[in-house]
Amino acid sequence: MISNYFRNYISKIKETKKIARQKNIAIWYMPLIDSLLITLGNAIWKSQGQFMGMDK
């Protein structure tokens, strides 16, 4: 199940690169970096909230 998620994610990245080449978009990786940073930020924020909740 998890491996299918990552396979789909990688295939979507490849499709994004393909579309970016067709439309002459040079900076295709910026949305990818943004989504990864948002995911990482949410994970950190939620883990800190979890640890703060455990203190009480």
MMTF fields as JSON, N, C-alpha, C and O atoms, coordinates in Angstrom:
{
  "mmtfVersion": "1.0.0",
  "mmtfProducer": "UNKNOWN",
  "numBonds": 223,
  "numAtoms": 224,
  "numGroups": 56,
  "numChains": 1,
  "numModels": 1,
  "chainsPerModel": [1],
  "groupsPerChain": [56],
  "chainIdList": ["A"],
  "bondAtomList": [4, 2, 8, 6, 12, 10, 16, 14, 20, 18, 24, 22, 28, 26, 32, 30, 36, 34, 40, 38, 44, 42, 48, 46, 52, 50, 56, 54, 60, 58, 64, 62, 68, 66, 72, 70, 76, 74, 80, 78, 84, 82, 88, 86, 92, 90, 96, 94, 100, 98, 104, 102, 108, 106, 112, 110, 116, 114, 120, 118, 124, 122, 128, 126, 132, 130, 136, 134, 140, 138, 144, 142, 148, 146, 152, 150, 156, 154, 160, 158, 164, 162, 168, 166, 172, 170, 176, 174, 180, 178, 184, 182, 188, 186, 192, 190, 196, 194, 200, 198, 204, 202, 208, 206, 212, 210, 216, 214, 220, 218],
  "bondOrderList": [1, 1, 1, 1, 1, 1, 1, 1, 1, 1, 1, 1, 1, 1, 1, 1, 1, 1, 1, 1, 1, 1, 1, 1, 1, 1, 1, 1, 1, 1, 1, 1, 1, 1, 1, 1, 1, 1, 1, 1, 1, 1, 1, 1, 1, 1, 1, 1, 1, 1, 1, 1, 1, 1, 1],
  "groupList": [{"groupName": "MET", "atomNameList": ["N", "CA", "C", "O"], "elementList": ["N", "C", "C", "O"], "formalChargeList": [0, 0, 0, 0], "bondAtomList": [1, 0, 2, 1, 3, 2], "bondOrderList": [1, 1, 2], "singleLetterCode": "M", "chemCompType": "L-PEPTIDE LINKING"}, {"groupName": "ILE", "atomNameList": ["N", "CA", "C", "O"], "elementList": ["N", "C", "C", "O"], "formalChargeList": [0, 0, 0, 0], "bondAtomList": [1, 0, 2, 1, 3, 2], "bondOrderList": [1, 1, 2], "singleLetterCode": "I", "chemCompType": "L-PEPTIDE LINKING"}, {"groupName": "SER", "atomNameList": ["N", "CA", "C", "O"], "elementList": ["N", "C", "C", "O"], "formalChargeList": [0, 0, 0, 0], "bondAtomList": [1, 0, 2, 1, 3, 2], "bondOrderList": [1, 1, 2], "singleLetterCode": "S", "chemCompType": "L-PEPTIDE LINKING"}, {"groupName": "ASN", "atomNameList": ["N", "CA", "C", "O"], "elementList": ["N", "C", "C", "O"], "formalChargeList": [0, 0, 0, 0], "bondAtomList": [1, 0, 2, 1, 3, 2], "bondOrderList": [1, 1, 2], "singleLetterCode": "N", "chemCompType": "L-PEPTIDE LINKING"}, {"groupName": "TYR", "atomNameList": ["N", "CA", "C", "O"], "elementList": ["N", "C", "C", "O"], "formalChargeList": [0, 0, 0, 0], "bondAtomList": [1, 0, 2, 1, 3, 2], "bondOrderList": [1, 1, 2], "singleLetterCode": "Y", "chemCompType": "L-PEPTIDE LINKING"}, {"groupName": "PHE", "atomNameList": ["N", "CA", "C", "O"], "elementList": ["N", "C", "C", "O"], "formalChargeList": [0, 0, 0, 0], "bondAtomList": [1, 0, 2, 1, 3, 2], "bondOrderList": [1, 1, 2], "singleLetterCode": "F", "chemCompType": "L-PEPTIDE LINKING"}, {"groupName": "ARG", "atomNameList": ["N", "CA", "C", "O"], "elementList": ["N", "C", "C", "O"], "formalChargeList": [0, 0, 0, 0], "bondAtomList": [1, 0, 2, 1, 3, 2], "bondOrderList": [1, 1, 2], "singleLetterCode": "R", "chemCompType": "L-PEPTIDE LINKING"}, {"groupName": "LYS", "atomNameList": ["N", "CA", "C", "O"], "elementList": ["N", "C", "C", "O"], "formalChargeList": [0, 0, 0, 0], "bondAtomList": [1, 0, 2, 1, 3, 2], "bondOrderList": [1, 1, 2], "singleLetterCode": "K", "chemCompType": "L-PEPTIDE LINKING"}, {"groupName": "GLU", "atomNameList": ["N", "CA", "C", "O"], "elementList": ["N", "C", "C", "O"], "formalChargeList": [0, 0, 0, 0], "bondAtomList": [1, 0, 2, 1, 3, 2], "bondOrderList": [1, 1, 2], "singleLetterCode": "E", "chemCompType": "L-PEPTIDE LINKING"}, {"groupName": "THR", "atomNameList": ["N", "CA", "C", "O"], "elementList": ["N", "C", "C", "O"], "formalChargeList": [0, 0, 0, 0], "bondAtomList": [1, 0, 2, 1, 3, 2], "bondOrderList": [1, 1, 2], "singleLetterCode": "T", "chemCompType": "L-PEPTIDE LINKING"}, {"groupName": "ALA", "atomNameList": ["N", "CA", "C", "O"], "elementList": ["N", "C", "C", "O"], "formalChargeList": [0, 0, 0, 0], "bondAtomList": [1, 0, 2, 1, 3, 2], "bondOrderList": [1, 1, 2], "singleLetterCode": "A", "chemCompType": "L-PEPTIDE LINKING"}, {"groupName": "GLN", "atomNameList": ["N", "CA", "C", "O"], "elementList": ["N", "C", "C", "O"], "formalChargeList": [0, 0, 0, 0], "bondAtomList": [1, 0, 2, 1, 3, 2], "bondOrderList": [1, 1, 2], "singleLetterCode": "Q", "chemCompType": "L-PEPTIDE LINKING"}, {"groupName": "TRP", "atomNameList": ["N", "CA", "C", "O"], "elementList": ["N", "C", "C", "O"], "formalChargeList": [0, 0, 0, 0], "bondAtomList": [1, 0, 2, 1, 3, 2], "bondOrderList": [1, 1, 2], "singleLetterCode": "W", "chemCompType": "L-PEPTIDE LINKING"}, {"groupName": "PRO", "atomNameList": ["N", "CA", "C", "O"], "elementList": ["N", "C", "C", "O"], "formalChargeList": [0, 0, 0, 0], "bondAtomList": [1, 0, 2, 1, 3, 2], "bondOrderList": [1, 1, 2], "singleLetterCode": "P", "chemCompType": "L-PEPTIDE LINKING"}, {"groupName": "LEU", "atomNameList": ["N", "CA", "C", "O"], "elementList": ["N", "C", "C", "O"], "formalChargeList": [0, 0, 0, 0], "bondAtomList": [1, 0, 2, 1, 3, 2], "bondOrderList": [1, 1, 2], "singleLetterCode": "L", "chemCompType": "L-PEPTIDE LINKING"}, {"groupName": "ASP", "atomNameList": ["N", "CA", "C", "O"], "elementList": ["N", "C", "C", "O"], "formalChargeList": [0, 0, 0, 0], "bondAtomList": [1, 0, 2, 1, 3, 2], "bondOrderList": [1, 1, 2], "singleLetterCode": "D", "chemCompType": "L-PEPTIDE LINKING"}, {"groupName": "GLY", "atomNameList": ["N", "CA", "C", "O"], "elementList": ["N", "C", "C", "O"], "formalChargeList": [0, 0, 0, 0], "bondAtomList": [1, 0, 2, 1, 3, 2], "bondOrderList": [1, 1, 2], "singleLetterCode": "G", "chemCompType": "PEPTIDE LINKING"}],
  "groupTypeList": [0, 1, 2, 3, 4, 5, 6, 3, 4, 1, 2, 7, 1, 7, 8, 9, 7, 7, 1, 10, 6, 11, 7, 3, 1, 10, 1, 12, 4, 0, 13, 14, 1, 15, 2, 14, 14, 1, 9, 14, 16, 3, 10, 1, 12, 7, 2, 11, 16, 11, 5, 0, 16, 0, 15, 7],
  "groupIdList": [1, 2, 3, 4, 5, 6, 7, 8, 9, 10, 11, 12, 13, 14, 15, 16, 17, 18, 19, 20, 21, 22, 23, 24, 25, 26, 27, 28, 29, 30, 31, 32, 33, 34, 35, 36, 37, 38, 39, 40, 41, 42, 43, 44, 45, 46, 47, 48, 49, 50, 51, 52, 53, 54, 55, 56],
  "secStructList": [7, 2, 2, 2, 2, 2, 2, 2, 2, 2, 2, 2, 2, 2, 2, 2, 2, 2, 2, 2, 2, 2, 6, 6, 7, 1, 7, 6, 2, 2, 2, 2, 2, 2, 2, 2, 2, 2, 2, 2, 2, 2, 2, 2, 2, 2, 2, 2, 2, 2, 2, 2, 2, 2, 2, 7],
  "xCoordList": [0.824, 0.0, 0.87, 0.653, 1.822, 2.719, 3.584, 3.833, 4.04, 4.888, 4.111, 4.678, 2.816, 1.997, 1.88, 1.877, 1.784, 1.705, 2.957, 2.867, 4.127, 5.363, 5.55, 6.081, 5.124, 5.192, 4.314, 4.725, 3.112, 2.213, 2.79, 2.686, 3.395, 3.982, 5.114, 5.211, 5.964, 7.084, 6.57, 7.106, 5.551, 5.002, 4.376, 4.463, 3.753, 3.198, 4.298, 4.132, 5.41, 6.544, 7.065, 7.36, 7.175, 7.643, 6.669, 7.096, 5.373, 4.378, 4.473, 4.315, 4.728, 4.884, 6.083, 6.011, 7.178, 8.366, 8.058, 8.495, 7.306, 6.968, 6.116, 6.377, 5.112, 4.241, 5.028, 4.815, 5.93, 6.747, 7.636, 7.819, 8.186, 8.999, 8.161, 8.61, 6.947, 6.074, 5.668, 5.534, 5.474, 5.027, 6.171, 5.936, 7.41, 8.614, 8.626, 8.942, 8.285, 8.343, 9.648, 9.851, 10.521, 11.856, 11.875, 12.681, 11.005, 11.082, 9.967, 9.048, 10.037, 9.002, 9.133, 8.168, 10.321, 10.567, 10.115, 10.081, 9.771, 9.343, 8.045, 7.982, 7.014, 5.82, 6.125, 5.531, 7.051, 7.448, 8.104, 7.768, 9.025, 9.707, 8.694, 8.747, 7.771, 6.75, 5.902, 5.637, 5.478, 4.643, 5.412, 4.86, 6.687, 7.493, 7.708, 7.649, 7.956, 8.152, 6.871, 6.913, 5.733, 4.46, 4.203, 3.758, 4.479, 4.297, 5.22, 4.791, 6.47, 7.433, 7.033, 7.108, 6.614, 6.186, 4.994, 4.949, 4.026, 2.861, 3.264, 2.755, 4.166, 4.607, 5.293, 5.036, 6.156, 6.862, 5.865, 5.925, 4.953, 3.974, 3.087, 2.822, 2.635, 1.769, 2.528, 1.969, 3.777, 4.548, 4.824, 4.795, 5.089, 5.293, 4.008, 4.046, 2.88, 1.597, 1.347, 0.811, 1.738, 1.576, 2.434, 1.97, 3.674, 4.562, 4.083, 4.197, 3.557, 3.043, 1.807, 1.598, 0.995, -0.172, 0.18, -0.581, 1.34, 1.767, 2.276, 2.316, 2.669, 3.17, 2.084, 2.362, 0.88, -0.213, -0.745, -1.661],
  "yCoordList": [-1.185, 0.0, 1.251, 2.15, 1.321, 2.47, 2.519, 3.593, 1.353, 1.33, 1.814, 2.476, 1.489, 1.989, 3.506, 4.163, 4.054, 5.515, 6.167, 7.134, 5.638, 6.231, 6.015, 6.889, 4.87, 4.642, 5.644, 6.204, 5.868, 6.844, 8.248, 9.034, 8.561, 9.884, 10.127, 11.204, 9.13, 9.26, 9.365, 10.143, 8.602, 8.702, 10.07, 10.596, 10.65, 11.993, 13.028, 13.984, 12.847, 13.759, 13.683, 14.707, 12.468, 12.291, 12.918, 13.525, 12.785, 13.409, 14.935, 15.617, 15.458, 16.898, 17.401, 18.444, 16.665, 17.041, 17.029, 17.911, 16.026, 15.904, 17.093, 17.684, 17.432, 18.563, 19.868, 20.74, 20.005, 21.218, 21.368, 22.477, 20.258, 20.322, 20.718, 21.495, 20.193, 20.507, 21.974, 22.574, 22.548, 23.937, 24.914, 26.101, 24.423, 25.247, 25.962, 27.149, 25.236, 25.769, 25.283, 24.081, 26.214, 25.845, 25.414, 24.567, 25.983, 25.747, 24.79, 25.188, 23.544, 22.559, 22.032, 21.513, 22.157, 21.545, 22.417, 21.938, 23.667, 24.534, 24.044, 24.013, 23.662, 23.119, 21.838, 21.584, 21.036, 19.817, 20.157, 19.569, 21.09, 21.505, 22.113, 21.848, 22.931, 23.53, 22.46, 22.546, 21.458, 20.42, 19.612, 19.237, 19.343, 18.603, 19.419, 18.875, 20.717, 21.567, 21.703, 21.715, 21.807, 21.892, 20.6, 20.635, 19.465, 18.177, 18.048, 17.615, 18.419, 18.357, 19.311, 18.948, 20.514, 21.477, 20.982, 21.133, 20.389, 19.833, 18.703, 18.604, 17.855, 16.737, 17.246, 16.742, 18.236, 18.798, 19.47, 19.278, 20.255, 20.981, 20.013, 20.23, 18.955, 17.988, 17.168, 16.823, 16.853, 16.084, 16.938, 16.433, 18.222, 19.1, 19.209, 19.214, 19.294, 19.342, 18.066, 18.102, 16.95, 15.665, 15.612, 15.172, 16.057, 16.049, 17.026, 16.741, 18.157, 19.116, 18.547, 18.787, 17.799, 17.165, 16.075, 15.792, 15.45, 14.383, 14.93, 14.205, 16.208, 16.81, 17.003, 17.005, 17.164, 17.49, 16.298, 16.411],
  "zCoordList": [0.0, 0.0, 0.0, -0.812, 0.871, 0.915, -0.344, -0.892, -0.797, -1.997, -3.221, -4.09, -3.298, -4.402, -4.362, -5.403, -3.166, -3.021, -3.593, -4.35, -3.233, -3.715, -5.214, -5.9, -5.727, -7.177, -7.916, -8.931, -7.411, -8.024, -7.926, -8.868, -6.792, -6.591, -7.581, -8.169, -7.761, -8.695, -10.125, -10.916, -10.466, -11.826, -12.069, -13.179, -11.06, -11.199, -11.379, -12.136, -10.697, -10.87, -12.306, -12.922, -12.828, -14.208, -15.194, -16.176, -14.953, -15.819, -15.749, -16.762, -14.569, -14.409, -15.199, -15.848, -15.146, -15.919, -17.416, -18.155, -17.851, -19.272, -19.729, -20.777, -18.945, -19.287, -19.26, -20.102, -18.305, -18.211, -19.445, -19.949, -19.931, -21.147, -22.347, -23.189, -22.434, -23.568, -23.579, -24.645, -22.41, -22.316, -22.07, -21.843, -22.112, -21.92, -20.57, -20.486, -19.537, -18.181, -17.563, -17.386, -17.24, -16.778, -15.316, -14.932, -14.507, -13.067, -12.653, -11.938, -13.092, -12.774, -11.362, -10.801, -10.778, -9.477, -8.311, -7.178, -8.546, -7.441, -6.776, -5.547, -7.534, -6.853, -6.079, -5.031, -6.596, -5.896, -4.561, -3.534, -4.576, -3.343, -2.366, -1.165, -2.891, -2.024, -1.34, -0.141, -2.099, -1.495, -0.458, 0.576, -0.732, 0.247, 1.518, 2.621, 1.371, 2.55, 3.359, 4.589, 2.679, 3.396, 4.163, 5.31, 3.536, 4.204, 5.406, 6.476, 5.239, 6.337, 7.462, 8.636, 7.115, 8.128, 8.923, 10.143, 8.232, 8.936, 9.863, 10.98, 9.415, 10.252, 11.521, 12.614, 11.374, 12.538, 13.476, 14.691, 12.916, 13.715, 14.506, 15.688, 13.85, 14.529, 15.559, 16.6, 15.294, 16.286, 17.518, 18.64, 17.322, 18.482, 19.301, 20.532, 18.614, 19.32, 20.108, 21.216, 19.533, 20.215, 21.479, 22.531, 21.373, 22.535, 23.6, 24.792, 23.196, 24.177, 24.873, 26.062, 24.141, 24.737, 25.707, 26.633, 25.507, 26.412, 27.732, 28.726, 27.759, 28.997, 30.024, 31.224, 29.592, 30.532, 31.217, 32.031]
}
